[in-house]
Amino acid sequence: MNSILILELTVGIIVSFTLLGIFIWAARGGQFDDSKKMMDGLLFDSEDDLQAAYEKEQKIKALKENKAKSKKND
């Protein structure tokens, strides 16, 4: 009886942490970004706002690349 309970708890914990890991991976990968907001931004934002957003995106991309390079060097 106790061995079945321990087995169920172990499997439950493993499944829970696996699902949590998948959720975190998806959230970091941008799976839950609001695409409707992005499309509305294209329709209603000025050209300056779009340029600022593009520059911000490029800075983020450059920072990620620098971070990846620094991890390779370590």
Buried (B, 14 or more C-beta within 10 A) or exposed (E): EEEEEEEEEEEEEEEEEEEEEEEEEEEEEEEEEEEEEEEEEEEEEEEEEEEEBEEEEEEEEEEEEEEEEEEEEE
